């Protein structure tokens, strides 16, 4: 059960409880993140699941964050971005601070957004660190603007500091063209380098990102690979996906290419419209786009004349498996300049659903290595390149099934939630022991 102390509503979305016994004294963990549950996708989803998992293990968890707004860039009801709120979620407390959320997030507006996050949550983090006396302060990046406050709170409270990098936001902002001034880039990267060097542990979600962080001067011994995960019991192939298609009013006999997730700049999302135009000559093809984000309205406008495109809203967790099972193939477009600066979180669900993924990635990148043998990797972000891959899988049921089975096995063997979080828990224990020593 989750309640808001401002009297603004009631939310239910419980994760399964973990029954495994704890062999150590419970940890005290203070999490600081700009994105957090109940956001349905991306960093907020994973941060919320991690907090719930740790609390279910018996650890004391507190979270300092803003109000949920991603990926629509609109604060969700019943939250109020102008207020401080305390929320109880799955056995832990969430302290929410005021946050400026622009409805059209340009480069300058994003900077103001990040600055307000730091300005409101920084003092709250310091206060809670003093009261809570955590063993570890767990900072999630983005946002870089919050890291100085995490370091200061850790130093003042005697806690260890762990920085978890989900997105190399400075590099990504310039790679995607969101920011362009080289002087700002040089300054931001210099600040980032100094801040990273001061954390006790730094984790990233892929080998490619880990390499990028070492190139920023972070010693190898500080680095941990802490990947995202998937609950392979919750996300799994269905015996009768036709029923799932009925739930979303999708045709039984269509070949569905599904994109589900954030509709933003890093995804190079315009290419989906190009793909649909390339596939107009095949009446079996249907592009389904289930998501939200800053580029949704322009994408809808550019595909309004195409009968082979259908938009769906983001789906809650209890409907996500049905949605993923509607796909014959999953689509994972990505700007190639940002390939190793992020590893799309939607990949885990795609693999677990037992369907192949078509992605755009540079050869040798973490994303390419993960999809190869479980889908098709194309090197160019063009509708023509994606259409060629789609047609190949449409024409070869055996290959499509083979790649889907391999994807499912990869999810079970490498991305399984309890396995990933148990390893992270062990590292947290070691960090506390080091603090005590």
FENVENMO-V700259 format. One record per residue. N is the residue number from 1. PHI is phi in degrees with one decimal (none if undefined). PSI is psi as a letter, one per 20 degrees, with the letter a starting at -180 (NA if undefined). D_FIRST is the distance of its C-alpha to the first C-alpha in Angstrom with 2 decimals. Layout:
n=N phi=PHI psi=PSI d_first=D_FIRST
n=N phi=PHI psi=PSI d_first=D_FIRST
//
This chain:
n=1 phi=none psi=q d_first=0.00
n=2 phi=-132.1 psi=p d_first=3.80
n=3 phi=-131.6 psi=q d_first=6.76
n=4 phi=-108.0 psi=p d_first=10.44
n=5 phi=-73.8 psi=i d_first=12.91
n=6 phi=-78.0 psi=j d_first=15.63
n=7 phi=73.0 psi=k d_first=14.35
n=8 phi=-102.6 psi=j d_first=14.43
n=9 phi=156.0 psi=a d_first=11.48
n=10 phi=-143.3 psi=p d_first=8.00
n=11 phi=-129.4 psi=p d_first=6.97
n=12 phi=-123.9 psi=p d_first=5.76
n=13 phi=-168.7 psi=l d_first=7.82
n=14 phi=-70.4 psi=q d_first=7.14
n=15 phi=-90.1 psi=q d_first=10.49
n=16 phi=-60.1 psi=q d_first=12.49
n=17 phi=-79.0 psi=q d_first=12.72
n=18 phi=-100.3 psi=p d_first=16.21
n=19 phi=-95.8 psi=i d_first=18.30
n=20 phi=-63.3 psi=p d_first=21.40
n=21 phi=-71.3 psi=q d_first=22.65
n=22 phi=-96.5 psi=p d_first=23.21
n=23 phi=-98.3 psi=i d_first=26.90
n=24 phi=-128.0 psi=r d_first=26.82
n=25 phi=-61.0 psi=p d_first=25.56
n=26 phi=-55.7 psi=q d_first=22.11
n=27 phi=-87.3 psi=q d_first=22.49
n=28 phi=-112.4 psi=o d_first=21.51
n=29 phi=-127.8 psi=p d_first=20.81
n=30 phi=-111.0 psi=o d_first=20.72
n=31 phi=-101.8 psi=p d_first=20.10
n=32 phi=-126.1 psi=o d_first=21.89
n=33 phi=-153.2 psi=q d_first=21.60
n=34 phi=-76.7 psi=h d_first=22.47
n=35 phi=-114.6 psi=p d_first=20.33
n=36 phi=-161.3 psi=r d_first=16.65
n=37 phi=-53.6 psi=q d_first=13.50
n=38 phi=-91.7 psi=k d_first=12.64
n=39 phi=-57.3 psi=p d_first=16.38
n=40 phi=-83.1 psi=h d_first=17.17
n=41 phi=-134.5 psi=r d_first=20.31
n=42 phi=70.0 psi=b d_first=22.34
n=43 phi=-61.3 psi=g d_first=21.78
n=44 phi=-61.3 psi=g d_first=18.43
n=45 phi=-61.5 psi=g d_first=17.00
n=46 phi=-68.5 psi=h d_first=18.62
n=47 phi=-62.9 psi=g d_first=17.75
n=48 phi=-65.6 psi=g d_first=13.98
n=49 phi=-65.7 psi=h d_first=14.46
n=50 phi=-62.9 psi=g d_first=16.74
n=51 phi=-61.5 psi=g d_first=14.51
n=52 phi=-65.1 psi=g d_first=11.71
n=53 phi=-63.8 psi=g d_first=14.71
n=54 phi=-65.5 psi=g d_first=16.30
n=55 phi=-64.8 psi=h d_first=13.44
n=56 phi=-65.9 psi=h d_first=13.19
n=57 phi=-79.8 psi=i d_first=16.93
n=58 phi=100.0 psi=j d_first=16.71
n=59 phi=-80.0 psi=q d_first=17.82
n=60 phi=-88.6 psi=p d_first=17.10
n=61 phi=-127.2 psi=p d_first=15.98
n=62 phi=-130.7 psi=q d_first=16.19
n=63 phi=-129.6 psi=p d_first=16.61
n=64 phi=-113.1 psi=p d_first=19.07
n=65 phi=-153.7 psi=a d_first=19.22
n=66 phi=-98.9 psi=b d_first=20.05
n=67 phi=-102.7 psi=q d_first=18.37
n=68 phi=-65.6 psi=p d_first=17.72
n=69 phi=-143.4 psi=i d_first=21.01
n=70 phi=-97.2 psi=q d_first=22.12
n=71 phi=-98.5 psi=j d_first=24.01
n=72 phi=-77.4 psi=i d_first=24.89
n=73 phi=56.0 psi=l d_first=25.74
n=74 phi=-150.8 psi=p d_first=24.02
n=75 phi=-64.1 psi=p d_first=21.05
n=76 phi=-73.8 psi=q d_first=18.18
n=77 phi=-71.6 psi=p d_first=17.15
n=78 phi=-102.1 psi=k d_first=15.59
n=79 phi=-78.6 psi=q d_first=16.60
n=80 phi=-130.9 psi=o d_first=20.00
n=81 phi=-67.0 psi=i d_first=22.18
n=82 phi=-94.5 psi=i d_first=24.32
n=83 phi=-117.3 psi=q d_first=21.84
n=84 phi=-85.3 psi=p d_first=20.29
n=85 phi=-139.9 psi=q d_first=16.56
n=86 phi=-114.6 psi=p d_first=14.10
n=87 phi=-129.6 psi=p d_first=10.50
n=88 phi=-101.6 psi=p d_first=7.84
n=89 phi=-136.4 psi=o d_first=6.50
n=90 phi=48.1 psi=l d_first=6.36
n=91 phi=86.2 psi=j d_first=8.60
n=92 phi=-145.0 psi=r d_first=10.80
n=93 phi=-100.5 psi=q d_first=11.97
n=94 phi=-119.4 psi=p d_first=13.20
n=95 phi=-104.9 psi=o d_first=16.30
n=96 phi=-104.1 psi=p d_first=17.47
n=97 phi=-115.1 psi=q d_first=21.17
n=98 phi=-55.6 psi=q d_first=23.48
n=99 phi=-152.7 psi=p d_first=24.82
n=100 phi=-79.3 psi=p d_first=27.73
n=101 phi=-124.3 psi=o d_first=27.02
n=102 phi=-73.6 psi=q d_first=30.25
n=103 phi=-76.9 psi=h d_first=30.20
n=104 phi=-125.9 psi=n d_first=33.21
n=105 phi=-75.8 psi=n d_first=32.81
n=106 phi=-75.7 psi=r d_first=36.42
n=107 phi=-58.4 psi=g d_first=37.48
n=108 phi=-66.0 psi=g d_first=38.05
n=109 phi=-65.2 psi=h d_first=34.87
n=110 phi=-64.6 psi=h d_first=32.86
n=111 phi=-63.1 psi=g d_first=34.64
n=112 phi=-64.7 psi=g d_first=33.71
n=113 phi=-55.6 psi=g d_first=30.07
n=114 phi=-66.7 psi=h d_first=30.14
n=115 phi=-66.3 psi=h d_first=32.03
n=116 phi=-69.4 psi=h d_first=29.52
n=117 phi=-59.2 psi=g d_first=26.74
n=118 phi=-64.7 psi=g d_first=28.97
n=119 phi=-66.7 psi=h d_first=30.08
n=120 phi=-92.8 psi=h d_first=26.73
n=121 phi=-85.3 psi=h d_first=24.67
n=122 phi=-57.9 psi=g d_first=27.73
n=123 phi=-61.6 psi=h d_first=28.12
n=124 phi=-62.5 psi=g d_first=24.41
n=125 phi=-61.9 psi=g d_first=24.58
n=126 phi=-62.3 psi=g d_first=27.69
n=127 phi=-64.0 psi=g d_first=26.24
n=128 phi=-68.7 psi=h d_first=23.15
n=129 phi=-63.1 psi=h d_first=25.47
n=130 phi=-68.2 psi=h d_first=27.70
n=131 phi=-79.4 psi=g d_first=25.04
n=132 phi=-81.4 psi=h d_first=22.87
n=133 phi=51.6 psi=m d_first=25.96
n=134 phi=-69.6 psi=q d_first=24.44
n=135 phi=-75.7 psi=h d_first=26.37
n=136 phi=-137.7 psi=p d_first=25.87
n=137 phi=-100.6 psi=p d_first=25.20
n=138 phi=-107.2 psi=o d_first=24.09
n=139 phi=-96.6 psi=p d_first=25.38
n=140 phi=-109.9 psi=p d_first=24.77
n=141 phi=-116.0 psi=p d_first=27.68
n=142 phi=-71.8 psi=q d_first=27.99
n=143 phi=-119.4 psi=p d_first=28.44
n=144 phi=-59.2 psi=h d_first=31.62
n=145 phi=-62.6 psi=i d_first=31.65
n=146 phi=-87.8 psi=i d_first=28.86
n=147 phi=-65.2 psi=h d_first=30.71
n=148 phi=-61.1 psi=h d_first=33.18
n=149 phi=-71.9 psi=h d_first=30.46
n=150 phi=-65.1 psi=g d_first=28.75
n=151 phi=-64.0 psi=g d_first=32.18
n=152 phi=-65.3 psi=g d_first=33.04
n=153 phi=-64.2 psi=h d_first=29.82
n=154 phi=-65.3 psi=g d_first=30.40
n=155 phi=-64.4 psi=g d_first=34.00
n=156 phi=-69.3 psi=h d_first=33.37
n=157 phi=-96.0 psi=i d_first=30.69
n=158 phi=80.5 psi=j d_first=32.45
n=159 phi=-82.5 psi=q d_first=29.65
n=160 phi=-82.3 psi=q d_first=30.49
n=161 phi=-115.3 psi=p d_first=29.87
n=162 phi=-125.1 psi=p d_first=28.60
n=163 phi=-106.3 psi=p d_first=28.99
n=164 phi=-106.8 psi=o d_first=27.40
n=165 phi=-96.9 psi=o d_first=29.34
n=166 phi=-89.1 psi=h d_first=27.71
n=167 phi=-156.5 psi=p d_first=30.42
n=168 phi=-79.1 psi=n d_first=33.83
n=169 phi=-66.5 psi=h d_first=33.47
n=170 phi=-66.2 psi=g d_first=36.94
n=171 phi=-59.7 psi=g d_first=38.77
n=172 phi=-65.9 psi=h d_first=36.72
n=173 phi=-61.8 psi=h d_first=37.34
n=174 phi=-82.5 psi=h d_first=41.07
n=175 phi=-65.2 psi=h d_first=41.09
n=176 phi=-92.6 psi=i d_first=39.52
n=177 phi=84.3 psi=j d_first=41.76
n=178 phi=-65.6 psi=h d_first=39.08
n=179 phi=-123.8 psi=q d_first=41.17
n=180 phi=-133.1 psi=i d_first=44.89
n=181 phi=-69.2 psi=o d_first=46.67
n=182 phi=-65.7 psi=h d_first=47.96
n=183 phi=-67.6 psi=g d_first=48.26
n=184 phi=-64.7 psi=g d_first=44.57
n=185 phi=-60.7 psi=g d_first=43.85
n=186 phi=-61.5 psi=g d_first=46.10
n=187 phi=-65.1 psi=g d_first=44.58
n=188 phi=-62.3 psi=g d_first=40.94
n=189 phi=-67.0 psi=h d_first=41.70
n=190 phi=-66.5 psi=g d_first=43.53
n=191 phi=-63.2 psi=g d_first=40.65
n=192 phi=-58.4 psi=g d_first=38.25
n=193 phi=-58.4 psi=g d_first=40.65
n=194 phi=-64.5 psi=g d_first=40.87
n=195 phi=-67.9 psi=g d_first=37.14
n=196 phi=-58.8 psi=h d_first=36.49
n=197 phi=-65.1 psi=i d_first=39.18
n=198 phi=-95.7 psi=i d_first=37.46
n=199 phi=-81.0 psi=q d_first=34.22
n=200 phi=-72.4 psi=h d_first=34.25
n=201 phi=-136.6 psi=q d_first=32.59
n=202 phi=-127.7 psi=p d_first=32.29
n=203 phi=-119.3 psi=q d_first=30.60
n=204 phi=-133.9 psi=r d_first=31.00
n=205 phi=-101.6 psi=j d_first=29.79
n=206 phi=-158.4 psi=r d_first=33.26
n=207 phi=-66.0 psi=h d_first=36.76
n=208 phi=-63.6 psi=g d_first=38.16
n=209 phi=-68.5 psi=h d_first=35.93
n=210 phi=-61.6 psi=g d_first=36.72
n=211 phi=-63.1 psi=g d_first=40.39
n=212 phi=-62.0 psi=h d_first=39.98
n=213 phi=-71.8 psi=h d_first=38.45
n=214 phi=-62.8 psi=h d_first=41.32
n=215 phi=-70.3 psi=i d_first=43.71
n=216 phi=-89.3 psi=j d_first=42.28
n=217 phi=96.5 psi=j d_first=43.64
n=218 phi=-80.3 psi=p d_first=40.62
n=219 phi=-61.0 psi=q d_first=41.93
n=220 phi=-57.4 psi=h d_first=41.02
n=221 phi=-68.6 psi=i d_first=39.92
n=222 phi=-86.3 psi=i d_first=37.05
n=223 phi=-93.5 psi=q d_first=35.64
n=224 phi=-132.5 psi=q d_first=32.99
n=225 phi=-92.0 psi=o d_first=32.03
n=226 phi=-120.8 psi=n d_first=28.22
n=227 phi=-77.2 psi=r d_first=27.70
n=228 phi=-70.1 psi=r d_first=24.76
n=229 phi=-145.6 psi=r d_first=23.43
n=230 phi=-147.2 psi=q d_first=22.23
n=231 phi=-86.0 psi=o d_first=20.42
n=232 phi=-74.6 psi=i d_first=23.51
n=233 phi=-82.6 psi=h d_first=21.84
n=234 phi=-80.8 psi=g d_first=19.64
n=235 phi=-100.7 psi=o d_first=22.52
n=236 phi=-156.7 psi=q d_first=25.67
n=237 phi=-65.7 psi=p d_first=28.77
n=238 phi=-94.1 psi=q d_first=28.57
n=239 phi=-67.3 psi=h d_first=31.50
n=240 phi=-129.6 psi=m d_first=31.86
n=241 phi=-67.2 psi=i d_first=30.99
n=242 phi=-59.9 psi=h d_first=32.93
n=243 phi=-63.0 psi=h d_first=30.03
n=244 phi=-64.1 psi=g d_first=27.84
n=245 phi=-63.3 psi=h d_first=30.59
n=246 phi=-61.6 psi=h d_first=30.67
n=247 phi=-60.1 psi=h d_first=27.01
n=248 phi=-106.6 psi=j d_first=28.03
n=249 phi=56.3 psi=l d_first=31.50
n=250 phi=-107.2 psi=q d_first=33.31
n=251 phi=-67.0 psi=q d_first=36.75
n=252 phi=-64.9 psi=h d_first=37.24
n=253 phi=-96.7 psi=j d_first=40.42
n=254 phi=-78.3 psi=q d_first=39.62
n=255 phi=-93.8 psi=o d_first=39.50
n=256 phi=-99.1 psi=p d_first=36.24
n=257 phi=-102.5 psi=o d_first=35.92
n=258 phi=-109.6 psi=p d_first=32.31
n=259 phi=-114.6 psi=p d_first=31.15
n=260 phi=-132.3 psi=p d_first=27.41
n=261 phi=144.5 psi=b d_first=25.98
n=262 phi=-69.2 psi=p d_first=27.10
n=263 phi=-105.1 psi=n d_first=30.31
n=264 phi=-132.8 psi=a d_first=31.89
n=265 phi=-66.7 psi=g d_first=35.18
n=266 phi=-62.3 psi=h d_first=34.81
n=267 phi=-79.8 psi=i d_first=34.47
n=268 phi=55.9 psi=l d_first=37.85
n=269 phi=-67.6 psi=i d_first=36.28
n=270 phi=-57.4 psi=h d_first=39.55
n=271 phi=-64.7 psi=h d_first=40.80
n=272 phi=-65.3 psi=h d_first=38.69
n=273 phi=-64.4 psi=h d_first=40.90
n=274 phi=-63.8 psi=h d_first=43.95
n=275 phi=-61.3 psi=g d_first=42.76
n=276 phi=-60.6 psi=h d_first=42.34
n=277 phi=-68.2 psi=h d_first=45.86
n=278 phi=-62.9 psi=h d_first=47.28
n=279 phi=-98.1 psi=j d_first=45.88
n=280 phi=-60.7 psi=h d_first=47.13
n=281 phi=-79.4 psi=i d_first=49.96
n=282 phi=-113.3 psi=o d_first=47.71
n=283 phi=-66.7 psi=i d_first=46.24
n=284 phi=-76.6 psi=h d_first=43.87
n=285 phi=-78.2 psi=p d_first=41.91
n=286 phi=-137.2 psi=p d_first=38.68
n=287 phi=-94.5 psi=p d_first=36.72
n=288 phi=-110.6 psi=p d_first=33.03
n=289 phi=-118.0 psi=o d_first=31.23
n=290 phi=-113.9 psi=n d_first=27.44
n=291 phi=-177.9 psi=a d_first=26.37
n=292 phi=-154.3 psi=r d_first=26.54
n=293 phi=149.7 psi=r d_first=28.25
n=294 phi=-61.8 psi=h d_first=31.39
n=295 phi=-98.5 psi=j d_first=33.86
n=296 phi=-65.1 psi=g d_first=32.33
n=297 phi=-61.1 psi=g d_first=34.52
n=298 phi=-61.0 psi=h d_first=37.73
n=299 phi=-68.0 psi=g d_first=37.00
n=300 phi=-62.2 psi=g d_first=36.52
n=301 phi=-65.0 psi=g d_first=39.77
n=302 phi=-75.5 psi=i d_first=41.70
n=303 phi=-114.4 psi=j d_first=40.72
n=304 phi=-62.0 psi=h d_first=41.02
n=305 phi=-94.3 psi=j d_first=44.31
n=306 phi=-103.9 psi=o d_first=43.09
n=307 phi=-74.8 psi=i d_first=42.22
n=308 phi=-96.6 psi=k d_first=40.86
n=309 phi=-126.4 psi=p d_first=37.77
n=310 phi=-131.4 psi=p d_first=34.47
n=311 phi=-100.7 psi=p d_first=31.50
n=312 phi=-129.3 psi=q d_first=27.87
n=313 phi=-73.5 psi=r d_first=24.78
n=314 phi=-57.4 psi=q d_first=22.34
n=315 phi=-105.4 psi=q d_first=20.16
n=316 phi=-67.3 psi=r d_first=16.39
n=317 phi=-57.2 psi=h d_first=15.65
n=318 phi=-73.8 psi=i d_first=15.82
n=319 phi=-114.0 psi=i d_first=19.28
n=320 phi=-64.7 psi=g d_first=20.64
n=321 phi=-63.5 psi=g d_first=22.42
n=322 phi=-61.1 psi=g d_first=24.14
n=323 phi=-62.3 psi=g d_first=25.31
n=324 phi=-63.0 psi=h d_first=26.70
n=325 phi=-77.4 psi=i d_first=28.48
n=326 phi=-72.5 psi=i d_first=30.33
n=327 phi=-80.3 psi=q d_first=32.35
n=328 phi=-88.3 psi=h d_first=35.73
n=329 phi=-140.8 psi=q d_first=35.63
n=330 phi=-101.2 psi=q d_first=33.24
n=331 phi=-110.9 psi=p d_first=34.60
n=332 phi=-136.9 psi=m d_first=33.99
n=333 phi=-70.0 psi=q d_first=36.41
n=334 phi=-160.9 psi=p d_first=36.73
n=335 phi=-63.1 psi=p d_first=39.32
n=336 phi=-64.6 psi=h d_first=41.53
n=337 phi=-66.0 psi=h d_first=42.01
n=338 phi=-105.4 psi=j d_first=38.30
n=339 phi=-56.1 psi=g d_first=38.18
n=340 phi=-101.8 psi=j d_first=37.75
n=341 phi=-93.9 psi=i d_first=35.97
n=342 phi=-143.2 psi=q d_first=32.70
n=343 phi=-128.3 psi=o d_first=31.51
n=344 phi=-53.1 psi=p d_first=29.50
n=345 phi=-68.1 psi=h d_first=25.96
n=346 phi=-67.0 psi=i d_first=26.24
n=347 phi=-60.6 psi=h d_first=28.87
n=348 phi=-62.5 psi=g d_first=26.58
n=349 phi=-67.2 psi=h d_first=25.10
n=350 phi=-61.2 psi=g d_first=28.63
n=351 phi=-63.4 psi=g d_first=30.01
n=352 phi=-65.0 psi=h d_first=27.39
n=353 phi=-74.4 psi=i d_first=28.03
n=354 phi=77.4 psi=k d_first=31.62
n=355 phi=-118.9 psi=q d_first=33.35
n=356 phi=-72.5 psi=q d_first=35.88
n=357 phi=-114.1 psi=p d_first=35.34
n=358 phi=-106.2 psi=o d_first=38.05
n=359 phi=-129.2 psi=r d_first=37.79
n=360 phi=-112.6 psi=p d_first=40.04
n=361 phi=-159.9 psi=q d_first=40.68
n=362 phi=-74.0 psi=q d_first=43.58
n=363 phi=-59.3 psi=p d_first=45.17
n=364 phi=88.0 psi=i d_first=44.06
n=365 phi=-71.5 psi=r d_first=40.85
n=366 phi=-59.8 psi=h d_first=37.59
n=367 phi=-65.5 psi=g d_first=36.38
n=368 phi=-62.3 psi=g d_first=39.71
n=369 phi=-63.9 psi=h d_first=39.69
n=370 phi=-74.4 psi=h d_first=36.23
n=371 phi=-87.5 psi=h d_first=37.17
n=372 phi=-57.1 psi=p d_first=40.75
n=373 phi=84.5 psi=i d_first=41.14
n=374 phi=-128.6 psi=j d_first=37.80
n=375 phi=175.2 psi=b d_first=38.81
n=376 phi=-125.8 psi=p d_first=41.43
n=377 phi=-105.1 psi=p d_first=41.86
n=378 phi=-112.5 psi=q d_first=44.00
n=379 phi=-95.8 psi=i d_first=45.49
n=380 phi=-118.0 psi=p d_first=45.91
n=381 phi=-85.2 psi=m d_first=43.34
n=382 phi=-134.8 psi=q d_first=45.25
n=383 phi=-62.2 psi=h d_first=44.71
n=384 phi=-63.7 psi=g d_first=47.78
n=385 phi=-64.5 psi=g d_first=46.50
n=386 phi=-66.3 psi=h d_first=43.15
n=387 phi=-63.7 psi=h d_first=45.04
n=388 phi=-60.6 psi=g d_first=47.35
n=389 phi=-66.9 psi=g d_first=44.47
n=390 phi=-61.9 psi=g d_first=42.84
n=391 phi=-63.5 psi=h d_first=46.19
n=392 phi=-62.0 psi=g d_first=46.71
n=393 phi=-77.8 psi=h d_first=43.52
n=394 phi=-64.6 psi=h d_first=44.19
n=395 phi=-86.4 psi=i d_first=47.60
n=396 phi=-135.2 psi=n d_first=46.59
n=397 phi=-61.4 psi=h d_first=44.02
n=398 phi=-63.0 psi=g d_first=44.84
n=399 phi=-64.6 psi=g d_first=44.15
n=400 phi=-62.3 psi=g d_first=40.88
n=401 phi=-66.8 psi=h d_first=39.68
n=402 phi=-62.8 psi=g d_first=40.98
n=403 phi=-65.5 psi=h d_first=39.17
n=404 phi=-64.5 psi=g d_first=35.90
n=405 phi=-63.6 psi=g d_first=36.18
n=406 phi=-64.6 psi=h d_first=36.92
n=407 phi=-62.7 psi=g d_first=33.89
n=408 phi=-62.2 psi=g d_first=31.61
n=409 phi=-63.9 psi=h d_first=33.31
n=410 phi=-63.2 psi=g d_first=32.94
n=411 phi=-61.2 psi=g d_first=29.19
n=412 phi=-67.8 psi=h d_first=28.96
n=413 phi=-89.6 psi=h d_first=31.42
n=414 phi=-127.4 psi=h d_first=30.58
n=415 phi=-104.6 psi=j d_first=27.27
n=416 phi=-61.1 psi=p d_first=25.00
n=417 phi=-56.1 psi=g d_first=21.70
n=418 phi=-62.5 psi=h d_first=21.78
n=419 phi=-64.4 psi=g d_first=25.47
n=420 phi=-65.0 psi=g d_first=25.19
n=421 phi=-72.8 psi=h d_first=22.41
n=422 phi=-65.5 psi=h d_first=24.18
n=423 phi=-65.4 psi=g d_first=27.29
n=424 phi=-63.6 psi=g d_first=25.59
n=425 phi=-61.2 psi=g d_first=24.19
n=426 phi=-61.2 psi=h d_first=27.79
n=427 phi=-68.5 psi=h d_first=29.10
n=428 phi=-64.0 psi=g d_first=26.70
n=429 phi=-59.5 psi=g d_first=28.03
n=430 phi=-63.0 psi=h d_first=31.54
n=431 phi=-67.1 psi=g d_first=31.02
n=432 phi=-66.1 psi=g d_first=29.91
n=433 phi=-60.1 psi=h d_first=32.87
n=434 phi=-65.0 psi=h d_first=35.14
n=435 phi=-64.5 psi=g d_first=33.91
n=436 phi=-64.1 psi=h d_first=34.63
n=437 phi=-66.2 psi=NA d_first=38.01
//
